[in-house]
Amino acid sequence: MAVLTIREYARIGVSESGARQEGLDAAFLPKASFDWLCGEFERLRAGGAALMQRDGARWLRLDQYVGVMECPDGTTLEVLPKHVAHADDALGARRLLRRMLCTVLDIPPREGSPADVTLFDTPLNEWVMGRFISALDELLKRGLRFDYTRVREEQLFLRGRLVMSRQLRQSPTRAHVFNIEHDLFSEDRPENRLLRIALDRVCARTRNAETWRLAQELSTRMASVPRSTQIASDLRAWGSDRLMAHYREVRPLCELVLSSQSPLALAGEWRSPSMMFPMERLFERYVGVCLARQFAPEWRVGGAASEYLCRHGEASWFNLIPDFLLRRGNELRVLDTKWKVLDAAARDAREKYGLKQSDFYQMFAYGQRYLGGAGQMALVYPQHAGFAQPLPAFDFSPELQLWVLPFDLERGLLVMPGSWQSHEEHYLSDRLLGDTRMPVAI
């Protein structure tokens, strides 16, 4: 079956000659697959997940979602991020997406082996299944975790404890049968049941010969493990104590294979072997993990407590929650992430670098509620060739400044001006180097 690789905001049309693509910005599907996507569009829009947008009667335009969708006829759409150095660099976009997923889901990087390197040219779902099978193989070599399970049954012999209440109520014709209760030491645990059903899905879906061969071998080794029938409840029961430490690597991969239970997957029923992620949310989580590493231990990076814009009678209206708060003692910084391409060369009053006025209104409200109208804030955008350095600061007032900072996706680092380190250094730098701040005129 065909695998079409496109990127965010690509257009999808109808083709009478089978599935095909034109670069990374356009793909054409058979009419049956196109109609199925239109049905998914209507279903997800009703559920609040705008996976794509209608663009006329014969076109769909993808939104800010990345990952893999599989149509009923087997055609696979791989949607990649748009923020790469070269517009047609599918391999670079695929590596970026995998790096972000590994960072967000805390999957240890293991891209050094030849098998992992060859998986760079495979769609995201094949990479996830390959990593899951490799992690499961390592887990089975160390051994599955067994546990005691309480069993109540009727037997012709005594074992464990005799359940007297049931035995006394038994008819005389069955007096030779014992009602017993005992503990069975087995691999029937929620974690193992989830791994088994995820392994079955890999066996049924993978198109990679090496992954399929290893999956079949592991399936034989896990033949005695029952399959999970309640995925959601088994995921909640997944143990996290020190005896389950060797399960840590395989858990996020297992959740990805069971894509409807993925931490970042679309909400609602998902009726195809698909794995889609909202890119804005993925970028936000990626930045959060990287900032915690970059600023530790001097700054503490965390979420923000809820504030409200105003009160109306006895009720608080219009919730305000920035993405991140940076704390160092009594000093506080507000950061918000935006997954959008900026153009540092478009600095005139009409283009305004591609910034949105509503984002500045939002940051001004954050500055008043969280910083009391005095302090420093930042909007964080992905770095690319057209936006490699921080923009000059925007002044809401002499005491409240907003910076627009690029985030290096490859290295996982926030690019900051030297004067952003502290409020005092900001003004010292201005006096020594000249004031490069820009008044807000949006």
C-alpha positions, 0 to 999 in steps of 0.5 A: 500500500502507498505511503504518502509523506506530507507536512502540516497545512498540506492540501489533500485532493482526489485522484482518479489514478491512485494515491500520489503526492506532489512534494510535501505540500500536496497529496491525492487520494482515491475517492473512497479514502478522500470521502473517509477523511471527509467523514473523519473531518466532520466527526473530529470537528464535532468533538472539538479536534480540528484535524483538518479544514475543508478547502472547497468541495474537492480539497482538504487542508491539514491543520497543526497535527502531525503523525500518521493516519491510515485510510481503510484501503491501506493508504498511509498519510505521514504528516511531518512538522514544517519547521525544518531547515529545508522545505523538502527535507522529509528526513530532517522533519522526521528526525525532528518529530522523533526527537521531540516525541522521545524528549516529551515521553522520556524515551531514551535515545537509541539511534546508534545501532544500524537497525535504528538508522535504517528506520529513519526512512520509515513512517512514524508508526513503523519507527514506534513499532520498531522501538517498542519491539526492541524495548520489549525484547530487552524487557523479556531478556531481563524477565517479566514481573510476576505477582500473586493473584487470588484465585477461587475455584472448586477442586477435588483436592485441597490447596491453600485455604478452604472457604468454609462458608461456601463449603457448608452451603454445598449439597451432599452430592458434591461433598467430594468437591472442595471450595478453595482459595489460594494465591497463584504466582503468575505473569497476569499483571496489568503491565504484561496484559497491555504489552501482550495486546500491544504486541498483537497489534504490532504483529497485525500492522507492521510492514517491516520484515525485521519488526514482524519477525521479532514480533512473532518470536516475542509473541511465542514467548508471551503466549501464556500472558492474557490479553488486556480487555480493559486498556484504560483501567490497566494503564491506570494500574501500571505500577511505578515502584522500584521493582518495575523500573525496567518497565519504564522504557517500554511504557510510553512506547506501549501507549503509543502503539495503543494509540487511542490511549496515547498521552498526546493522541486525539480525544474520542474514538479513533477507528483506524490504526492512526497516531496523530499529535497536536503540534502546538501541544507537542511543542509546548511540552518539548520546550517545557522539558528542555527549559527545565534542563537548561535553567536548572538548578538556578531557575525552577520551571513549572506551570502557573496557578490559574488567574482570572482576568476580571470578576463579575458579581461573585464569579471570576471570568476569563481564565488566564494560564500561561504555559510556563513560569520561571522562578528564582527566589522572588523573581518571576518570568512568564513564558508562552509558546507559539508554534508559528513561523516568524520572519525577522526581516518583516519588521515594518508596521504592516508585517510586524514579523508575523506576530499576532495582536491577540498574543500581545493582548494575552501577554499584557494580561499575564503581565498585569495578573502574574507580575503586577505590571513590572517584570519580563516576559517572553513569547517562544517561537521555533527557530529557523533560518529567517528567525535565528536571533531574539527580536528587540524587546517590546515595551508595554511600559518602562517596567514591563517588557516582552521578548520574542525568543527563538527556540533551537529545536535541534539542540533543545535550547532557548536562544536568549539575549544576554540582557534577559538574564536579570532585570538589572542587567537589562537596563545596564546593557541598554545604557552600555550598548544603546537602547534596542527596545521597540515600543509596542505598535501592533 
